Amino acid sequence: MKKIIKFIMAIAVASSAMFYSCETIELEQIENPNGLNPSQADPNLLANSIQIGYLANMSSFNGNAAGLVRINTFGSRDYFAGITGNALNANWNRIYSTSMIPNINTITALNAEAGDGSLNFQEGTSKVMLAHSLMLLVDFIGDVPFSEAVNPDEFPAPNVDPGQSVYTAALALLDEAEGILNGTSGADLFYDGDSELWIRAINTIRLKASLTIQDYTTFDAIIAGGNFIESNDQDFTFTFGTNEVNPDERHPDYIADYTPSGAGFYKSNWTMDYMLNSNDPRIRYYYFRQTDCTPGATCNPNGNGETLSCSLQNPPQHIVNAGFGDIACFVEDGYWGRLHGNDEGAPPDNFLRTAAGVYPAGGLFDDDRFANVGLGLGGGGAGIEPFLLASQVDFMRAEVAMAQNNPDAAATHLQNAITKSVNKVVSFGALDASRDASFEASSDDITTFIDAQVMAFNDALTNDDRMNILAEQYWISQFGAGAEAYNFYRRTGFPTTLPPNLELNPGGFVRSFPYATSEVVANPNISQKADQSVQVFWDTNPPSSAGGGGFPAAN
């Protein structure tokens, strides 16, 4: 069974390549177990297909979100043009037609037919993944099909349900899953068949849901129950492999950056600069510098028009006015990326731009070697895709404490969150056997950094200042993820300290994504949105247009 799982997983990963601004590759075309008569279907293959679909969905949700909130780069000066109907096309297809709902319907029917609970693990875990995927689809798009979508024979063109009712249905799926998972075991790609950890994931998704809709009573009750993701060894993640070809099992960021032709995508100037200036010990794990000097920085004030044309230009005035003129083009110490909204073509800088590091991509640890990236270096791509982390739960708790006007409790949760994040990240250093370990973060480095963040939080003059610190640290801990950072940003409006788009008038911020183009074309009951201003049901903040309040403020 494990050989089957690894084989299918590896083919899917080989096809995935990248999930940054959009993702149109349909991974499930490699396997169509639900094309058989239900009585002929192998429930284990169906479950594997669902897991692969969930992994691909999470990579896409995380990648699309991370660019919008500046954790990664966003390469468009126009928000409407930058997020198209193709962005979540594959997510939509996986949920409704190729991986999830059809296969779960079949597994559920087979389990009922067997009558002995022999497929409880497959059914239960599959419903967890569907519930989480549906919640995120509502978070990103809004009103989506569900009540009719589960019966495609009767409703080939399903109508949408209100987002709130889909959330309710997803929570009901979690209840069903928990009811049949207790005491079971099986094979899966994430928790190695441990149903107790799956139940912790269920409760953590419930935490996510209650926080998103700001139901703090339910949130506190789940916390009181104690059975959620609390420690790094309970994190809900997927671990990639190191095989390069036939099939390629490596982390998508590693595939993109560790090539014979150099690094493939730009990193966020804001994230790198923020970490550099705060002496964040995670920076050497997140990023690998190929050079020690970026044109325009103090090491080369004359710039270089061939490799970084903006190093010879003045930054836009609105970027200067916002306080980000010094990182509009370059960051000190060789951190070579781009600012939010930079849509310029790529110059010959593939062996100069900063590459993905050892966390989470399984690349190289940055020990000031300033060497070029290439095939097989560092951890060989054996990184992770984060779904739900223990550090993330502590950030959730800090947000709730602030909403309940309890900054002292929020400070404790903030300290716990950063501690767990840093400890997880630095543990990845060992993946790079070629590293000079003397550059790794020491316990003193870590303690000093965490103490400084907590002190800044406690000494902040206002709760808005505290929320900015909380949000900034949440962003950094979400590196490699991003879906919940996007939700946090629309829910709270923080941090207000982010750089605006390089374009003075990029349009209103993306409050929701368009419907999948493939569904709009095929389904007469779904019409495309006019623009990205439509707010999902839980987003009750002011509109993003300047005349309506310009929320969030940093945009």
N, C-alpha and C positions, 0 to 999 in steps of 0.2 A: 504493500500500500504506500509506503514512504517513497518508493521508487517512482510510482505513478505520480504522486504529488510533486516530487522534485522535477520530473520530466515536464509536466504541464506548466508548473511555475516557471521553469527556466525558459520555455518557449515564449511565454507571455512577457517575461522580463526582456528577452531579446528583442521583442517587438516594440517595447514601450519607449525606448530612447529618451524622450524628454517630456515633461509635463509642466512647462513654465507658463506661457501666456495662453496657450490653447493646446488642445489635444484631440486629434481627429482619427488616430489609428484605432481601428476596431479590433481589440485583442481577441475577442471571443470568436472571431472567424476561424481560429485555429482548431476549435473543438466545438461540436454542436451536439452534445449528448441529449438535449431536449428535443432534437429532431426525430427521435425514435418514439414509438408507441410507449406510453408511460410504463406499461408492464414489462417492456424490454429494457428500460433505462437502468443504468448502474447508479444507485444513489450516491456512491462515493465519488464517481466522476461528476455528477451533478453538483455535489458539495464543493468539489475542487474548483469547478467553473465559477461558482458563487464567490469563493474566496479570492480567486484571481480578479474577478470583476470588482470586488470590494477594494482590493489593493490598488487597482488602476484608478478607481473612483477617488480614493483618498489622495493619491498622488496628484490627480488633476485638480481636485478642490484645493489642496494645499498650495499647489503651484500657481494657480490663478489668483488666489487670495494674497499670497506673499508678495507678489509684484505690486498690487494695489496699495498695500500698507507699508511699502518701502523696505520690508525685510529683504526682498529681492528687487531687481530693477523692473520698471514698467516702461516698455519701449514705445510709447505713443504720446504725442502731444495733445491728443484728443481722446477723452475717455470713451465717447460714443464709438469712435472708430477703432479704439484699442480693444474693446470687448465686443465680439461679434456673436452671432448665433452658432458659430462653430465651436465656441469656447467649451461648452458643456454638452456638445453633441454626443460624444461617445459615452459620457456618464448617463445621459438620458437613455440611450439605446441599451446599455448594459442593465440598467434598472428595470426597464419595461419589456425588452424584447429578446435579449440574447443570454443574459447570465442569471439574473436574480429572480424576478417574479415568476417567470415560467418554470424555472428549475425548482424554486421553493414550492410552488403549487404541486409539482410532481412528487417531490420528496414527502410533502405532507400527506398526499394521497397514498403513497406507498407505505408510509408509516401507519396510517390508519388501517390500511388493508392488512398489514402484518399483524396488527393488534397486540403486539408484545412489547412495544416500546424499543425495539431493536434499532430504530433510526432516530431515537430522541436526540442524540448528540448532533447528528447532521441537521435535523430540523431546527433544533434550538439555536445552534450557532448561526445557521443561515438566517434565521429571523432577527438575530441581533444585528447582523451586518446590513440586512435590508432596512431595519428601523433606523440605524444611524445614517445610512445613505439617504433615506427619505427625508429625515430632518435636515440634512445638509442641503438637499435639493430645494427644500422650502426656504432655507436660509439664503440661498444664492438666487433663486428664481422667484419664489412666492407661491402662488396658487398652482398646484400641479395635480395630475390625475392620481387617484388611488382607488376609490370605491368601485369604479367601472374598470379600471386597469387590471384588477385581479381576475377579471372575467373577460379575457380578450375575445373569446368565441362569440359572446353575446354583444360585446361593445368593442368592435374593431377600431373605432375612433372615439376613445373615451373623453368625456368632458373633464375639466379640472375641478378639483375640490378646493374649498378655502384652505389656505395654509394652516390655519389653526386646527382644522379637523384632521388634516394629514398628520400633524404633530400628535394629536390624540390617538390616531390609529397606530402611529409608530410606537407610542408608549404602551398601547395594548399588545403590540407584537413583542415588546420586551417582557411584559407580564407572562405571555404565553411561553416565551423562550425560557424564562426563569423557572416556570412551573414544570418543564420537562427536562431541564438540564441537571437538576440536583442529582448527584450520585452517579452521573454518567461519565463516560470517557470515550475517546475516539482519536482520530488523526486530523490535525489541522496545521496550517502554516504559521500560526501566530503564538499559540499557547501550548502547543505539543499535547493536545488532548486533555488539558487540565480544566475541568468544568468549573472548579472553584474560582479560577482566575477569570473565566468567562463571566461568571456572575458578578465579580468585581467590576468587570467592564460594563456590564448591564447597569449597575448602579452609578457608574461614572457617566454613562450616557444620560441617565436620568438627571444627574447633577447638571450636566450641560444643558439639558432641556429646561429645567426649572430656572436656571440662571438666565438663559436666553429670554424667557418670557417674564423674568423678574418675579418669580414666585419664590420668595425667600423662605416662606414657611415650609414648603416642601423641600427646598434645598437643605435647610437646617435639620429637618427630620431625617433625610438620607444621611447626612453627616453623623447624626446621633446614632444611626444604625451601624456605622463603622465598617461596612463591608464594601468598600470602594477601593480604587487604586491609591494606595498610600505610600508605597516605596518603589524605588527604581526597578527592583526585580519583579514588580507586578505590572510594569509598563506594557501597554498594548501597542506593539510595533511589529514590523516585518523585517527580517534580516536577509539581506541579499548575499549572493555568493561571489566567487572570484573567477568563474569560468568565462573566457572571453568569446569563444565561438562555438557554434553547433551544440548547445545554444549559448547565448550571452546572458549570464546570470547577475551581472554587476549593477550597482546602483546607477540610476539614470544620470545623476550629476557627474559621476565618475566617467560614464560612457561619453558624455559630452565634453569633458575637460581633459581627460587623459588619453590623448590621441597623438598620432605621429605629426599632426599639423598644429598642435598646441591646444590651448584652452578654447572652449567653444562659446561660453556665454559670460556676460559681464555681471559683476557683483555690485551690490548697492553701496554707493559712496556714503550714504547716511549711516548705514549699519556699521561699516568699517570705521568711519570717523568717530562715531559714538563710542564704540568699543575701545578704540585706540586712546581716546582722551580720558576714558574712565578706568584705564588700566585693567580692562576686563581680561582675566586669565584665559577665557575661552577663545580669544581671538586667534591664537596660534593653532587651534584645533579646527576652527571654522574655515580658515583661509590659508592658502599656500601662495606666498609671493614668489614670482619668477624673477623679479628685479628689486633692487633696493631703492630705486629712485623713479618717481613719476614726473614727467615733464610739467613744469610750472611750479612744482613744489620748491621748498627752500634749497634742495640739493641741485636743482636745475631751473633757476628762475627765468632763464631765457626761453624755456619751452622747446617743443619739437613739433613742427607743423605736419610732419609726415605721419607720425604715430599717434599724436594727440593734438588735433588741429585747434581745439578750444583752448589749449595752453597758450596760444598766441592771441586770444580774444578776451574781451571784457565780458564778464558774466551778465546775464539779463538783470536789469535794474530791480525788478520785483523779487528776484532771488536774493540780491544784495540787501534789499529792504527787509526781507524776512530773516536775515542773519545767516544765510548759507552761501554767500558769495565765495567763501574760501574753499568750499567743496563742490562748487558747481561743475568743476572739471576734474579736479585731482584731489587726492588725499595724501598726506605726508607718509614717509617711511615705506614707499613702494607699493602702497595699497592702490591698485589700479582698477577702477570700476567706472560707473556712470551714475548720474543723478536721475531722479524720478522724471520720466517723460522724455529722456534723450532718445531720439529716433534716428540718429545719424547712422550712415553706413559704417561698416567695420573696416578700419585701416589695417595695415599689416602689423598687428600687435598681439597675435595669438600666443607668442612666446614672451610676452611682456605683461599682459593683463593677469590679474589675480585669479587663481584657480580654486576650485573646491578643495577643502582640507580633509582631515581625517574624520571629522564629525560633520554631518552624519554620512558623508559620501564614501567613507573608506579610502580616502586619498592619502596625501602626504601630510605629515606634521611639519609645521613651519619652524625650523630651527636656524633661521638666518642662512640657509645654504644658498638661497637665491638661484636655484637651478631650474631647468625647463621640465615641464611635465612630459609624460610619455606613457606608453602602454605598460601595464603591470606594476607601476610604481606604488609605493606606500602600502596601503591595506588592500590593494588590488580590487577595490570596489565593494568590499564586504561591509557596507554601511547599513543603515536602517531607514525605513519610512516610518516616522512617528504618527500614531493615530491618537492615543490618549496617554498622557504622561503624569506621573505622580506630582512633578513640579507644577504642571498645569492645574491640577486640583487645588494646590495651595494658592495659586494666583486667583482661581475662582473664589476661594474662601476669603482672600484679601479684598476682592471686589465687593463681595457681599458685606463684609465688615464695614467697608467704607460707606456703602449704601445705608447701613444701619447706624451710621455715625459713631463708629467704634474704631478710631484710627490706631489705638493701642493694639487691639487684636489684629488689625490689618498689618501692622508692623511685624508681628510675630509670624503671620502667614507669609509675608513677603520674604522674611529671612529664611524660612523653611523652603520656600519655592526656589530662591536663588541657590541655596545650598544644594538642593537635590539636582537642580539643573547643572551646576558646575561639576558636581561629583560625577554625574552621568557622562558629561562631555569629556572630562579629563581621563576617564577610564578608557576612552577610545584611542589614546595615544599609543598604547601597546600594539595596535593594529599595524603601525608603521615600524617594522623592525630596523629600518635604516636610520631612524631618527637619532639625534644627539639628545639624550634624555636630560642633559643638564639644562635644557631650555624649557623643560616642562614646568607647569605651575607647581610651586611648593605649597605646603600646607599654610605657611605664613602668607604667601601671595593670596591664597584663596580667602583666608580669614580677614586680611586687610581689606580686600575688595568688598566682601560681603558686609563687613562692619561699616564701611564708608557709605554703601547704598542705604543701609538701615538708618544710619545717622542722618543722612540727607533727608530721608523720608520723615523721620521724627522731628527734624529741625525746620522742616518746610513751614512757611508762614501761613499757607492756606490749604484747604483740602483739595483745591484744584492743582496746586503744586504737588501735593502727595499723589494725586491721581496720575499726573504726568510721569512721575518717577515709577509708579506701579506699572503703568502702561509701557513705558520704555523698556523696563526690565522684562515684562511679559513678552514683548516683541523679540528681544534677544533670545529668550529661552525657547521661543517658537521657531527659531532658525531650523530650516528643514521641514517645517510644517507651515502653518499660516491660516488655516480655515477659521479657527476660533479667534485669531487676532482680528480678522476681517469682521467677524460678528461683534467682537468687543468694541471695535472702532465705531461701527454704526450704532451700537447700543449706548455707548457712553460719550463719544466724541473725543476721547483722549487716545493718545497724547496730542496736545495742541502744538507740540514742538517739532513736528515733522516738516521737511522741506516741501514747498508747493511744486507743482508741475513746472518744468522748464518753460512751458507755454503760458503766457500771461492769462489767456482765456481758454482753458482746456475743456470747458463745459462742466456741468455739475458732476460731482463724484458719483461713482457707480453704486447706487443704492440697491440695485438688483441686476442680475444678468438677463439677457434676452432668452426667450424660449429657444430650444434646439431647432436649428434650421430644418433638419430632417423631419421633425415632428410637425412643424408649421406647414411644410410642403405636403405631407401625407395626411394630416388630420384636419378636416374642415371645421372641427369644433374648437380649434386653438388658433388664435390670431396673434401675430407678433406684436410686441410692445412698441410704442412710438419711440421710446428712448430709455435711458438707464435711470430715469428719475423715479420709477415706480418703487414704492417702499413695501417691504414684506410686512406681514401682519404684526410682528412684534416691534417693528421699527417705528416708533411714534414721535421721533424727533423732527425738528423743522426740516423743510426741504433743503436740497443742496444748492438751488439757484441762489445767486447773490441777492435777488429781491426777496427771497423767501427765508433768508437767514444764513445761507452759505454753510450749512452743516455738512460735515465736521469742519471745525474752524481752520485746520491746517490746509484745507483745500480752497 
